[in-house]
Amino acid sequence: MPIPWIMQSMDTSRVDYRVIPTSEGITSDYPLPEHSTVPIEEAIRIVQNIAHKTGTETISVDDAEGRTLSETIYALADMPGFDRSSVNGFALITADTSDASAMNPCKLTLAGSVEKEVTHIDQINRGQAISILTGGILPEGADAVVGTEDCTIREGQIVISRKIWKNSNIIRKDEDFKTGEPLYPNGWVLRPQDIAVLASVGRIRVKVRRKPVIGIISTGRELVPAESIPKSGEVREVNSYLITAFCKRQDAIPVRYGIIRDDAEELTTLINQASQECDAIIVSGGSSRDEYDVTAQVIHTLGEVYTEGISFAPDKRTTIGRIGSILVIGLPGHPSATFMVLSLVVIHLIQAMKGSSRQKVYVRKAVLADHLHASSDSDRYIRVTITDDVATPLFGKAGLINMLSQSDGIVRIPAGSRGYRAGDRVEVMIW
């Protein structure tokens, strides 16, 4: 599965992950929340339920890593398909070794050998052993293999000084997979090791979900292109680059529609265009608490708005709505706040559109370097930097872009809890 970003500079040896539901139980209709601001769990549920599903395509397994299956893969035959040896050694009948010991070794007659390419060999008899290589077909009647290091050869005989147990060092014909056994479910995100398994069962082409196409619109009267030299009062537009990189990491296809000047008419035109070309639309900077909050206005006009805010601290102004079947999200303008909402909410939107039934969240434990107080009415999410096993909270003014480069992850402080004290061992969600 496409994985959330992990800082390359930090030690990830103790990073673990939790798998949480994403798109299970999705329905086509979603009731409008009673309040204009919703908890983060509700925001996630909204985007999961109204996410526009992508279509499917059949591709080569060479291109399938990170893609989401849109079919269940079954084993079409037993694997490996024959009983075989897992070591270099000698096939035998274990009853012959029942009394074997160092003082009373078992001696078996070497009756031949099995080559890997041989498909049949006569049945082994009591008192015999047959030389066999790793992967070789187990002779009929043999029920174990003794490794070469556990026996000796003397004058054409195999000498064994201990009892060999039944099924030792052999792989049964259906021990890997049984005919009809499901290997991967619909919605599974393929990993590199899964590609090997698919090849082993002869599946070199698979049906997967198409990559979601995400339209990106940047709004702001003060914004200029990143390659420009800003004048007084102007700032370079960076959120479209951040959102583009985030979408690519989640195996989605970003499409940038440029910058507009907080103009409702212009935004309406662009959203109408993007809704014909994309699976979802992200509007950056159009959600605020002033007269320039145009995203919610436009969505209200063209479709329906489900929420205009997410109630977690620090507060994030986020609009979530739908125009026809296309979900539209209006993100806050500050890059650090945008990245927070992308990592906590938009990631679930992308996975739901791809039909993924689970979303991996990478976490690790660390010792907190400072106190973190809880809010009485909403969860707090505090950025931290991790050095060795110590998580140091990052407190900065809104809009400081250096928060992006300095933080390794976030700590969640549940609403109404006692918070955390310096020295507490806390769970950090890694970006």
Secondary structure, DSSP 8 states (H G I E B T S, - for coil): -------TTS--TT-EEEEEE-STT--S-----SSSEE-HHHHHHHHHHH-----EEEEEGGG-TT-BBSS-EE-SS-BSSS-EESSSEEEE-GGGGTT--SSS-EEEEEEEEE-TT--------TTEEEEE-TT-B--TT--EEEEGGG-EEETTEEEE-S---TTTTEE-TTSSB-TT-EEE-TT-B--HHHHHHHHHTT--EEEEE---EEEEEEE-TTEE-TTS---TT-EE--HHHHHHHHHHHTT-EEEEEEEE-S-HHHHHHHHHHHHHH-SEEEEES---SSTT-HHHHHHHHHSEEEESEE-EES-B--EEEEETTEEEEEE-SSHHHHHHHIIIIIHHHHHHHTT-SEEEEEEEEEEESS-B---SSSEEEEEEEEETTEEEE----TT-THHHHH--EEEEE-TTS--B-TT-EEEEEE-
